Amino acid sequence: MAATEVKVRMQQRRDTAAGWTSANPTLLLGELGYETDTGYFKIGDGSTAWSSLSYINTTKISAYPLATVDISDDAITGDKLANDITIAGDLTVNGTTTTINSTTLQVDDKNIELGTVATPSDTTADGGGITLKGATDKTLNWVQSTGCWTFNQNVDFASGSASAPSIILNGDVNTGVYSPGADQFGISTAGTSRIVVDANGKVGIGEESPSANLIVKQSGSTFTAQSQTVALIPKKFYNRTWCKDCNCCRQCCII
């Protein structure tokens, strides 16, 4: 029997969304119903009324990329985001609190900006910083009234050295404060030790290992003080001989 070719055009059942809801028909199994005003459609199962029938996946989308209207509240849940996600463009999060539950937060950028409000000022920056939660908060904050970064915990610096002190000012890398050893405190300038206080409280000026309570050393000459009272000597008596009997310059004894 020869095949017969029949040329036909099919027209699906169609109505507006309101029209379908009002009529609420039950589509035949495999029958398609089209909403002319939304572009959505449903396929019948032969038993479910229109209002209870689900739209076909991917058809109820108003635009690409997805618009807010296409995403129902709480539609994106944790189980749907279980795998790694890469966002190629910028990400903006609006809200009061953003919570990140992870062990390590890695940031490729070298600079993190805080307080990027519309018009930044010292007033808006006041109190900004970092808080580490513990038994008590460990904070690093900018305080406007003092114009300083303020720690509420102690800060432990590396020992450093006279040539590379651990605490410096204004980028001067060879001038500052360092520790020559355990329980010792030192100040250096131009990479050279100038003042050292050792573990016993002995002070050396120009001397890194003071053997007396106070040692001042410069250009080969040394002044040593143990427990005596040290008085300032007028310049005109520098070359006089000191009289131990009357504790004064021998010049006055001769007079």
ABEGO torsion letter per residue (X at the ends): XBBBBBBBBBBBBBBBAAAAAAAGBBBBBGBBBBBAAAGBBBBBAGABBAAABBBBBGABBABOBBBAAABBBGABBAAAAABBBBBABBBBBBEABBBBBBABBBBABABBBBGBBABBBAAAABGBEBBBBBABBBBBBBBAAAGBBBBABBBBBBAEBAABBABBBGGBAABEBBBABBGBBBBBBGGBBABBBBAAGBBBBGBABBABABBBBBGGBBBBBBABBBBBBBAAAAABBBBAAAGBBAAAAAX
